[in-house]
Amino acid sequence: MKDETRLVHTGRSSEQHIGAVNTPVYRASTILHPTLAALEGNTLPYGYGRRGTPTTRGLEESICALEGGARTVLTPSGLSAVTAAILSVVGAGDHLLMVDSCYDPTRTFCDGTLKRFGVETTYYHPTITPDELGALIRPNTKALFLESPGSITFEVQDVPALTAVAKARGLSVLADNTWATPLWFKPLAHGVDLSILSATKYVVGHADALLGTITANESHVARLMAFHGQFGMNVSGDDAYLAHRGLRTMAVRLARHQETGLKLARWFKGQDEVARVLHPALPECPGHAIWQRDIGKACGLFGVELKPIPKRAVAAMLDGLELFGMGWSWGGFESLAVTEKWKRVAPGSHKPQGPLLRFHAGLEDSGDLIADLEAGIARLRNAA
């Protein structure tokens, strides 16, 4: 079964729900048991709302089938999926290797809560070689965290090679795969143990629900399920329903995001004020050859590094955009534009010339979006 078909048919059973194509929204906390034996023996498919309902279980099954994993759990947000995955494999006294291009709230968690819990984090350059990675592994190193491409600077990592080094030394490997989604790249098939998605982005696809997913291979199911249950994580039936509905159309939406994103990225390359365009599909982007080998497709998210320019000029450009909203997310049907801060600590990090912008190409007509950007660049030039 191809993934496009799997998106449509997995995780639902019309026979169980009076013929309804979509699994209805179950809003349930207490589940009533018919007998004492059923209550004490947990013989029902669902024993308590926090541990699942037909609505949440259907979404888990669909994501798990797409990821090619052994079990998927849902969390209330993408960040909670990142933090739960990490905490399921590390503890006090352990050491974590974290990619330096990670999602900024992931860095905040590592430098704050994880440090307070007694876990030390070392940030490594996203284009690190396997030998260089091996030199960073200590006796107490327990996990390697990947994010490929990074969601701000978009370097592509050599996931199979880095994973092989980590697994040979007994590390758990985690990957934030939100940019590519399991439709374009399957981390578990490349040796990763826990694949993480901010389902808020392309899975939901409509900017109206927060959700995260973690999919484990067979070796990591027990520890993931234990942590997930002990921390009381659960997702409402309404949010799970919205995510499952969005998942059904993700293939066609992602193809459109990819097409428009590439058009915008190539347009930006022709602007004199632009120092670099950060898009894995462009040959000059770090890790482009690996992207071609392992992923080969893109979403709508990319970055633009400007040449040195006053902040008032950037504000003039962004404030007047009509079709690009300014908001801290991506993956929805709408186009977005934000400024980003460059936070890097690993040796060899690039030093940007000027402001860093991040764009998400939505589902609007690409010609309309480019016209909006052309007017924005004109305002930027006038203000500068």
LODO-652203 format. One line per field, with one value per residue (C-alpha): residue in one letter; x, y, z. Coordinates in steps of 0.1 Angstrom, whole numbers, always signed. Last residue first. Layout:
<sites>
type <- c(A/...) .
X <- c(X/...) .
Y <- c(Y/...) .
Z <- c(Z/...) .
</sites>
This chain:
<sites>
type <- c(A/A/N/R/L/R/A/I/G/A/E/L/D/A/I/L/D/G/S/D/E/L/G/A/H/F/R/L/L/P/G/Q/P/K/H/S/G/P/A/V/R/K/W/K/E/T/V/A/L/S/E/F/G/G/W/S/W/G/M/G/F/L/E/L/G/D/L/M/A/A/V/A/R/K/P/I/P/K/L/E/V/G/F/L/G/C/A/K/G/I/D/R/Q/W/I/A/H/G/P/C/E/P/L/A/P/H/L/V/R/A/V/E/D/Q/G/K/F/W/R/A/L/K/L/G/T/E/Q/H/R/A/L/R/V/A/M/T/R/L/G/R/H/A/L/Y/A/D/D/G/S/V/N/M/G/F/Q/G/H/F/A/M/L/R/A/V/H/S/E/N/A/T/I/T/G/L/L/A/D/A/H/G/V/V/Y/K/T/A/S/L/I/S/L/D/V/G/H/A/L/P/K/F/W/L/P/T/A/W/T/N/D/A/L/V/S/L/G/R/A/K/A/V/A/T/L/A/P/V/D/Q/V/E/F/T/I/S/G/P/S/E/L/F/L/A/K/T/N/P/R/I/L/A/G/L/E/D/P/T/I/T/P/H/Y/Y/T/T/E/V/G/F/R/K/L/T/G/D/C/F/T/R/T/P/D/Y/C/S/D/V/M/L/L/H/D/G/A/G/V/V/S/L/I/A/A/T/V/A/S/L/G/S/P/T/L/V/T/R/A/G/G/E/L/A/C/I/S/E/E/L/G/R/T/T/P/T/G/R/R/G/Y/G/Y/P/L/T/N/G/E/L/A/A/L/T/P/H/L/I/T/S/A/R/Y/V/P/T/N/V/A/G/I/H/Q/E/S/S/R/G/T/H/V/L/R/T/E/D/K/M) .
X <- c(+169/+132/+129/+147/+125/+94/+103/+112/+77/+60/+79/+69/+32/+37/+55/+26/+0/+21/+24/-14/-23/-17/+9/+46/+62/+89/+118/+138/+174/+187/+223/+256/+250/+278/+280/+287/+321/+322/+288/+271/+245/+214/+206/+174/+145/+122/+88/+68/+37/+16/-17/-28/-10/+24/+40/+41/+51/+29/+33/+9/+19/-8/-10/+27/+30/+45/+70/+88/+87/+98/+128/+137/+133/+157/+185/+202/+233/+226/+195/+194/+163/+149/+127/+93/+70/+78/+105/+112/+144/+146/+175/+198/+188/+188/+223/+235/+220/+237/+245/+224/+243/+224/+190/+165/+176/+164/+183/+185/+217/+228/+196/+194/+202/+171/+175/+178/+145/+127/+143/+130/+95/+92/+106/+81/+52/+60/+67/+36/+15/+30/+24/-12/-19/-1/-16/-52/-62/-38/-60/-90/-68/-55/-89/-102/-73/-79/-116/-109/-86/-50/-33/-2/-5/+33/+33/+15/+39/+69/+58/+47/+80/+100/+81/+80/+117/+130/+100/+105/+88/+66/+61/+33/+25/-6/-19/-51/-65/-37/-52/-26/-33/-6/+14/+22/+4/+16/+49/+64/+89/+105/+120/+145/+162/+179/+172/+138/+128/+135/+110/+113/+89/+56/+71/+71/+99/+99/+85/+110/+125/+147/+157/+186/+192/+229/+246/+279/+272/+238/+253/+278/+251/+227/+253/+257/+220/+209/+235/+221/+205/+211/+178/+187/+155/+136/+168/+166/+170/+166/+187/+190/+216/+210/+227/+261/+274/+306/+312/+304/+318/+346/+321/+304/+336/+341/+305/+310/+292/+269/+245/+272/+271/+254/+264/+237/+241/+212/+209/+171/+179/+199/+169/+146/+166/+194/+178/+143/+154/+172/+141/+121/+146/+139/+173/+202/+228/+220/+218/+240/+227/+246/+233/+237/+200/+179/+177/+156/+119/+129/+140/+108/+86/+105/+102/+65/+57/+73/+51/+20/-6/+10/+0/+16/+27/+36/+57/+68/+65/+60/+29/+15/+23/+6/-26/-27/-22/-49/-74/-63/-72/-107/-114/-104/-71/-52/-66/-101/-99/-103/-105/-105/-123/-107/-89/-90/-102/-131/-140/-141/-162/-187/-201/-172/-180/-153/-147/-129/-146/-151/-152/-152/-166/-143/-147/-165/-195/-211/-226/-192/-175/-182/-168/-134/-107/-70/-57/-76/-68/-32/-24/-35/-10/+16/+14/+0) .
Y <- c(+514/+523/+526/+493/+475/+489/+477/+443/+441/+451/+422/+399/+406/+400/+368/+356/+364/+345/+315/+312/+306/+272/+283/+290/+294/+320/+325/+356/+361/+396/+404/+388/+356/+339/+302/+278/+261/+252/+246/+275/+287/+309/+330/+348/+345/+370/+358/+353/+331/+318/+301/+265/+254/+239/+268/+284/+315/+342/+370/+367/+366/+376/+414/+422/+457/+450/+426/+449/+481/+460/+447/+483/+495/+468/+484/+462/+439/+413/+392/+356/+339/+307/+279/+261/+249/+212/+194/+163/+143/+128/+104/+109/+143/+156/+141/+160/+192/+188/+225/+245/+255/+230/+244/+217/+220/+257/+284/+314/+334/+370/+386/+423/+420/+397/+369/+342/+353/+342/+308/+304/+316/+291/+263/+271/+271/+236/+221/+236/+222/+187/+189/+197/+167/+143/+158/+154/+125/+138/+169/+148/+128/+160/+175/+144/+142/+178/+171/+139/+157/+147/+129/+129/+116/+117/+80/+70/+86/+75/+39/+39/+53/+28/-2/+9/+15/-18/-23/+10/+41/+68/+100/+124/+160/+181/+217/+224/+251/+261/+241/+215/+191/+168/+195/+216/+209/+173/+184/+151/+129/+96/+75/+47/+59/+33/+46/+29/+45/+80/+77/+107/+124/+111/+106/+144/+163/+194/+177/+149/+155/+125/+105/+79/+58/+52/+18/+27/+10/+26/+61/+55/+39/+68/+93/+75/+69/+104/+123/+157/+184/+220/+240/+271/+276/+242/+221/+196/+171/+174/+147/+139/+114/+96/+80/+95/+84/+67/+97/+103/+135/+117/+95/+126/+137/+103/+103/+138/+168/+187/+197/+211/+195/+208/+190/+186/+175/+158/+165/+173/+210/+207/+190/+218/+247/+244/+213/+227/+260/+242/+223/+256/+268/+239/+223/+236/+228/+191/+177/+150/+141/+131/+112/+119/+122/+105/+99/+77/+86/+121/+128/+115/+133/+166/+164/+153/+181/+205/+193/+197/+179/+145/+114/+80/+58/+21/-4/+19/+22/+60/+60/+29/+45/+78/+60/+38/+67/+86/+57/+53/+90/+88/+52/+64/+63/+61/+94/+82/+52/+15/+12/-21/-37/-66/-44/-74/-55/-37/-66/-90/-65/-64/-41/-16/+21/+43/+76/+104/+105/+129/+106/+124/+102/+79/+92/+72/+66/+32/+28/+34/+0/-10/+23/+13/+40/+42/+36/+42/+77/+82/+46/+53/+82/+61/+34/+0) .
Z <- c(+39/+41/+4/-2/+23/+9/-26/-11/+4/-29/-46/-17/-23/-60/-52/-31/-58/-83/-60/-57/-20/-4/+21/+17/+52/+54/+79/+81/+93/+97/+85/+76/+95/+114/+104/+133/+132/+169/+185/+204/+180/+185/+155/+162/+137/+120/+109/+77/+72/+44/+53/+48/+80/+83/+101/+136/+154/+137/+112/+83/+47/+22/+28/+36/+49/+83/+68/+45/+66/+96/+77/+67/+103/+114/+94/+67/+66/+39/+44/+53/+40/+55/+43/+51/+24/+24/+5/-15/-22/+13/+17/-13/-25/+11/+16/-15/-2/+32/+35/+11/-21/-43/-34/-23/+13/+15/+32/+8/+13/+12/+0/-6/-43/-49/-74/-48/-33/-64/-61/-26/-36/-64/-42/-14/-40/-52/-18/-2/-31/-27/+11/+6/-17/+7/+39/+28/+52/+79/+84/+94/+118/+133/+137/+153/+177/+187/+194/+213/+237/+239/+269/+289/+325/+332/+343/+311/+287/+307/+307/+271/+259/+280/+268/+231/+228/+214/+191/+172/+187/+173/+192/+182/+190/+189/+189/+169/+146/+122/+93/+85/+114/+101/+85/+116/+149/+143/+158/+150/+167/+156/+184/+178/+146/+124/+90/+86/+119/+104/+76/+52/+27/+41/+75/+78/+61/+84/+115/+116/+151/+155/+185/+187/+219/+225/+228/+212/+179/+179/+180/+152/+130/+137/+125/+92/+86/+96/+75/+86/+64/+74/+74/+94/+113/+113/+111/+83/+98/+136/+154/+191/+202/+235/+266/+270/+303/+290/+267/+230/+216/+197/+179/+165/+150/+134/+120/+105/+119/+95/+123/+146/+181/+212/+244/+270/+307/+325/+363/+364/+366/+334/+317/+329/+317/+291/+275/+276/+262/+234/+225/+226/+199/+174/+169/+148/+174/+173/+208/+223/+258/+289/+319/+356/+363/+336/+299/+276/+283/+292/+256/+241/+266/+259/+221/+222/+247/+222/+194/+215/+237/+233/+212/+214/+185/+186/+166/+138/+101/+103/+81/+99/+133/+123/+112/+143/+166/+149/+153/+190/+197/+184/+196/+231/+249/+282/+296/+289/+311/+305/+267/+249/+278/+298/+323/+347/+378/+360/+337/+367/+387/+358/+331/+331/+327/+311/+329/+310/+276/+248/+218/+185/+157/+136/+100/+74/+96/+90/+124/+141/+144/+108/+96/+109/+108/+116/+81/+49/+36/+47/+37/+2/-1/+16/-10/+0) .
</sites>
